[in-house]
C-alpha cells in the first residue's frame, strides 16, 4: 500500500517507474466527470477517476506484461502499450482518459505506479522501457 489516502489534503505520493520523478495524485469525486488529479511540479493533469478500475481490468484480461509507452498528447503512442490503450476509441471511455485537452497524455507514465501502490499491479523499475502487469 502507499502513503496518503488519495484525497487532496492527503494525496498519494508516487514516483515514476524509473524512480526519477516524484508526483502526487488524488481523487476528485466532485468533479464532472469524477477525476484523478495528478500534480507533477507546477503541472496538473486530470484523468477519468474510473481509469484505476478500467486499467486494472484491462491488465487482468491481458494476463501478461505490457509496455508502459508513456507519451505526450501530441506524440503518437506505441501500439500495444498502456499509453495507446489510454487513448484508444475502443477503451471503456471511448478514447482519451486524460480530461484536459493539451495535457491528456502521459497516462502510461502516471497511472501504472498508482496501480502498483494500490496493490493492483506489478511494475518494473528500469531506467527505461518499463512494463506493468495486473496482480
Beta strands, then each sheet from edge to edge (+ up, - down):
strand 1: 12-15
strand 2: 22-28
strand 3: 35-40
strand 4: 43-48
strand 5: 66-67
strand 6: 121-123
strand 7: 131-134
sheet 1: 1+ 2- 3+ 4-
sheet 2: 5+ 7- 6+
end
